């Protein structure tokens, strides 16, 4: 879920409503993302009443309705919504809104039910669309748009069960293609750098490319041969070492984490300056 919120009168109030949305995510087991996505968690605040209470000391009372939404911002559909009423009294007119927002309990049954309804519909969406998403990812991979392919596959949550397993299996094949392709590119660049300058400078540049070649790339042995050739000529001046997998780690889990990170990075770079949810306003 991407978090989006309406801008309020003060930066402090903005921070409080953003904090509440993050609490909804963290306290109810939702995943969040900073990049533009299909599903969004947002909130709309409507002032209901605002009164001045006679003193001394004079105080301010404010009632607000906060409506939380989980929406599909591509198809413009509301998956779940709930309205929470909040009230606060404060000696400061500027702080009374902050106090009202802060009083909202994001772990209440009302919020939990709201989240569960949205989560179930999101899972149902990805379960129904998984085969199309996987097919799109495979097409992107054939076009060597690997980062975009990983972005598509990383959207399918593990709660989707068999659909998630199919996405993981497809990603494993694409990731190996990606590793092999990037390995060949980096090896070619390393060879070019070393051929141009067979000295410490050329070795340093070649090393920058060789360090990006993973141990399970098809070209790894050829990369090692180039490494040994360079090492024999620059001797101890070259401190570079080839990439290896650390002992004791799960290579499969490391690979899954790697392609997911690539997908997230791609999604972050696609982020729009603002995410428009004005269609919610009626």
C-alpha positions, -999 to 999 in steps of 0.1 A, spaced: 0 0 0 11 35 -8 2 61 19 -14 93 7 -30 120 29 -47 153 24 -26 184 33 -39 201 64 -34 236 77 -2 230 95 29 209 91 23 194 126 -12 183 117 1 168 84 27 148 104 1 135 129 -22 122 102 7 107 83 18 90 115 -17 76 120 -17 61 86 17 45 92 3 31 125 -27 16 106 -1 -2 84 23 -13 111 -3 -23 137 -25 -43 114 1 -63 94 -1 -44 61 28 -39 37 37 -3 27 56 11 -2 70 45 -10 66 42 -47 35 46 -68 13 16 -68 -22 4 -74 -34 2 -39 -35 32 -16 -43 39 21 -56 74 26 -77 94 49 -100 124 46 -107 147 76 -139 166 78 -144 192 106 -178 187 123 -179 213 150 -155 238 166 -165 257 197 -150 281 221 -155 271 258 -157 300 282 -130 302 308 -111 309 326 -91 296 310 -107 298 276 -105 265 257 -113 252 222 -133 221 214 -133 204 180 -151 174 166 -138 158 134 -147 128 113 -118 109 98 -126 86 70 -100 60 62 -99 44 27 -82 15 10 -86 20 -27 -76 7 -61 -63 40 -75 -60 25 -111 -96 12 -114 -109 40 -91 -126 15 -67 -130 18 -29 -121 -16 -14 -127 -6 22 -136 25 42 -146 35 77 -152 67 95 -139 74 130 -152 104 150 -127 122 173 -130 150 197 -105 171 216 -103 201 239 -72 223 241 -62 257 253 -46 263 219 -68 267 188 -39 256 166 -33 224 187 -69 212 191 -69 196 157 -36 178 165 -51 165 197 -82 152 180 -61 133 154 -38 119 181 -68 105 200 -77 81 172 -69 45 182 -55 27 151 -56 -7 168 -93 -6 175 -117 -33 162 -132 -8 138 -99 -1 122 -89 -38 123 -121 -48 105 -115 -21 80 -80 -33 72 -91 -70 70 -118 -62 45 -93 -42 23 -66 -69 26 -90 -97 16 -100 -77 -15 -64 -70 -24 -55 -106 -21 -85 -116 -42 -74 -91 -69 -39 -105 -71 -51 -141 -70 -74 -134 -100 -48 -114 -119 -17 -134 -111 -15 -153 -144 -18 -120 -164 8 -103 -141 32 -133 -146 27 -133 -183 34 -96 -185 66 -101 -165 78 -128 -188 71 -106 -218 91 -77 -202 120 -101 -195 121 -112 -231 125 -75 -239 153 -74 -213 133 -51 -192 142 -71 -161 137 -44 -135 101 -38 -147 95 -76 -147 106 -78 -111 84 -49 -102 54 -66 -116 61 -99 -98 70 -82 -65 35 -68 -62 19 -103 -57 18 -108 -19 27 -140 -1 -9 -141 12 -19 -152 -23 -6 -187 -17 -3 -206 -49 -3 -174 -70 27 -162 -50 45 -195 -54 40 -192 -92 53 -157 -91 84 -168 -72 90 -196 -97 87 -173 -126 110 -147 -109 136 -174 -103 139 -181 -140 139 -144 -150 165 -136 -123 189 -162 -136 185 -146 -171 192 -112 -155 223 -124 -137 237 -140 -169 229 -110 -190 243 -85 -165 273 -107 -161 281 -107 -198 277 -69 -199 300 -63 -169 326 -88 -182 327 -71 -216 332 -37 -198 359 -52 -176 378 -66 -205 376 -33 -224 389 -14 -194 418 -38 -189 427 -38 -226 428 0 -227 450 3 -196 469 -27 -184 480 -10 -152 467 -2 -117 443 23 -132 428 -2 -157 427 -28 -130 407 -6 -107 382 2 -134 379 -35 -144 373 -44 -108 343 -21 -106 327 -42 -133 339 -76 -121 325 -71 -86 290 -69 -101 293 -104 -115 276 -129 -92 290 -164 -86 261 -181 -104 264 -161 -136 274 -183 -166 304 -161 -173 318 -163 -137 346 -187 -146 357 -164 -175 355 -135 -151 377 -154 -127 402 -160 -155 403 -123 -162 407 -116 -125 437 -139 -123 453 -123 -154 449 -88 -139 461 -100 -105 492 -115 -119 502 -82 -135 493 -56 -109 503 -79 -80 495 -65 -45 485 -31 -58 451 -46 -66 430 -53 -35 399 -64 -53 383 -98 -47 357 -116 -68 321 -119 -54 313 -151 -34 283 -162 -15 288 -162 22 288 -195 41 256 -204 60 232 -181 40 202 -194 21 211 -187 -15 175 -191 -26 163 -166 0 192 -142 -10 181 -144 -46 144 -137 -38 154 -107 -17 177 -95 -45 151 -95 -72 125 -80 -49 149 -51 -41 155 -46 -78 117 -44 -83 113 -19 -54 141 3 -67 124 3 -101 91 12 -86 106 40 -66 121 55 -98 86 54 -114 71 74 -85 51 104 -95 55 137 -76 20 134 -63 -6 106 -62 -40 120 -72 -70 106 -52 -93 135 -58 -118 111 -74 -127 101 -38 -142 136 -32 -179 135 -39 
